[in-house]
Amino acid sequence: MKLLILLSILAGSAIASQRRYDGYQLFQVTPKDKTSYEAMVQLYEKSENYDFWIAPRGIDIAMDVMVPPAYVSVFTDLMHAYNMEYRVKMVDVQTVLDMAREERERTPRVATPRYSVDWNNYYDFNAITAFVNEIAAAHPDKVTVSSIGKSHENRDIPLVKISTGGSGKKAIVIDGGIHAREWISPAFVTWLINELVENYAAHPQYVDNVDWYIMPVINPDGYQFTFALTGDRLWRKNRRPNNNGIGGSSCMGTDMNRNFGFHWNEGGSSSNGCSDTFHGGAAFSEVESQHVRDAILAVAGPAEMYLTFHAYGQYWLTPWGYTSTYPSDYTQLYTLAVSAVNKLTAVYGTQYTIGSSTNVLYVASGGSDDWAKGGAGIPFSYTVEMRDEGLFGFELPARQILPNNLEVWEGVKTTMKLLILLSVLAASAIASQKRYDGYQLFQVTPKDKASHEALAQLEESVIYDFWTNLRGIGQSTDIMVPPTYVSVFVDLMHVFNIEYRVKLVDVQTVLDMARDEQITAPRVASPRYSVTWDNYYDFDAITAFVNEIAAAHPDKVTVSSIGKTFENRDMPLVKISTGGTGKKAIVVDGGIHAREWISPAFVTWLINELVENYAAHPEYVDNVDWYIMPVINPDGYQFTHDVNGDRLWRKNRKPNAGFGGIPCIGTDMNRNFGFHWNEGGSSANGCSDTFHGGAAFSEIESQNVRDAILAVAGQAQMYLTFHSYGQYWLTPWGYTSALPDDYTQLYTLAVSAVNKLTAVYGTQYTIGSSTNVLYVASGGSDDWAKGGAGIPFSYTVEMRDTGTFGFQLPARQILPNNLEVWEGIKVMAESLF
């Protein structure tokens, strides 16, 4: 009997299009088992009598079905036969349509409207076309309108570009009106155009940093037909005839949201040309979907996001629609959608459901969102099904237009935060700067996961120089910002609610003051060596110094070269020893990061202290051999001193392939060592300050250091590498938050050293493993010294200060820094004898 009822329904599937819906009823139906669900699926796919406002989704999930009056009795018989739960949501659909029309007619028009549309009512395609042309004429500096092509009925399909110009910006593509009867969709999209342009001054960052490509109605013929006197308010498809009806009968229209060419016709669509979900004769069979495809492909390079607006149901949906399998980046898609919906809901409490189309709703292959992601390669693609949940369905009252738009706008703004960030990252190819006029140093503190993740992405950019690497939520980071990006950066801080303050208003002023201090500092009257420690010196002077002290003390000091740099400089190794066998050794290096001038200034002072003041503390040389490399990044360090160089350069100077075809210079040698290389906290972008190189030990300098350390690894019990700034005494590991097996010994010794250090001037240091105190940074020399070379006690010492001067520690602080750190070093050395 069930089968006969179903077949009777399917047999009567060729009624004429209805302009009125007198006696039509809207049913909410909930299938309770597999059999009843499959019956509804057949009805959905094969009958054009029944208009599924919400398609079958699953067992125990409600759907909305509009039933003609002649079929109400048969339909309710089917419900009973299959034991389906149902209720009548609208007793007479035409009454609802009439009430909505009367409300629109009573709604007062804005007294002197600026444009052909406002948002206290719905407007036809002609009015929308007029509006986009009017706003373009009013704002030619921001808005351009073009036609992406003609519809079947020869209407131009408008594309609105909103931009303040500039290059390298990311883009967002938006469309509406793909389903003709979903009037709230063009109503929102046109409102969005107006908001971006007319209210630009309230939020310029959304236009200054992102280009917008907006198609307010991509199904013009169908949309206009819903307004036409001879039309159909509930029409869904486009208006091109087809001969794909049952038995080859002539029908009208294709569902454009089943016509896109990515996994086309793989479920959730119909081959019946009279069905509301008819997928067309082939992928992109419709001229409108072809035009949309071509328009999107034309901007697919900069486009990072695609949003298509629909109604109804209150869903924020990710791909895929053709399968229940999730995209590989679903976590990112879902996380951003959650953030957007949280902001949306905060406005009026409207609840949205989030997830992939198939898993939240139903299979629907051939959708524009699937194609935008899978076909055009736009990473962030969403379908937004707006108000309501079915009380009014497609006939959302005009009084709800503005509330809907205001809440959805909050969600869209949240997605814009991501695009602003990506636009900032996309412009990552600025030239090396010799001066830093107008550069500002910001101290920023992320307060939540979203703001921390934003800064983590920003760390990839070569525009923004992270003087201290990003650590964790609630922990501050110092970032230098070029003057042309200060406004963008501040906008980004506001968008993500990141706490910030300006530490240095003009970096060049600080550099100039430091240089002036160096120039005016009195030189030792008749210095013994080429360097003193009341000033900073370049690599040539340091090389001269180590050779001079070796010549003066041949009984204690020998100097050799561990190899040549990329620019053919010798890398000196200073051995300090009074001879003998069986002694333990300490390996020391400095200057791995070129701009950290205090590092070579301390290491050269240490050499001098051990040798020139030997008589004051002979035990430190008699009982321990010292292998000291004062500058292991000579090319980079010298570049920071060169007239045509860069005081704030960090890496070595070997060119690399760069990023996006833009060649760059330098590898961060402290991300290039071959112990858990490239396992976090470094970059594959050759333009980044933390570029880890093409492979572990890809750099000649790190190879030379590796080989020099391995040559004494059997004797060496301690490795000390000196950096700045921050005042930290750090143990491995840098690649993981897990602690070394002997962490207790490492930590205990560091505490003893820091206690002695602090006793000198009260300077406070933080102690712990690199990852747990600072951040993940794999490929570091300290991790390799312990894990690769087998040196038990390995430390990174980040010296003065905590950020007042940063890398430009005044020369007057060299000796105080060195004296306090020396007290810590003595404790380290004493532990070996």
PyMOL commands that set and color helices and strands:
alter all, ss='L'
color gray80, all
select helices_A, chain A and resi 2-11+34-46+69-81+93-106+125-138+184-198+200-202+205-208+220-225+246-248+256-258+287-298+330-348+357-360+368-374+398-426+449-458+483-495+507-520+539-552+598-612+614-616+619-622+634-641+669-671+700-712+743-761+770-773+781-787+811-830
alter helices_A, ss='H'
color red, helices_A
select strands_A, chain A and resi 25-30+51-54+63-67+85-90+143-150+156-162+170-176+210-215+241-242+251-252+303-311+315-318+353-356+380-386+440-445+465-466+477-481+499-504+557-564+570-576+584-590+624-629+655-659+662-665+716-724+728-731+766-769+793-799
alter strands_A, ss='S'
color yellow, strands_A
deselect
rebuild
show_as cartoon
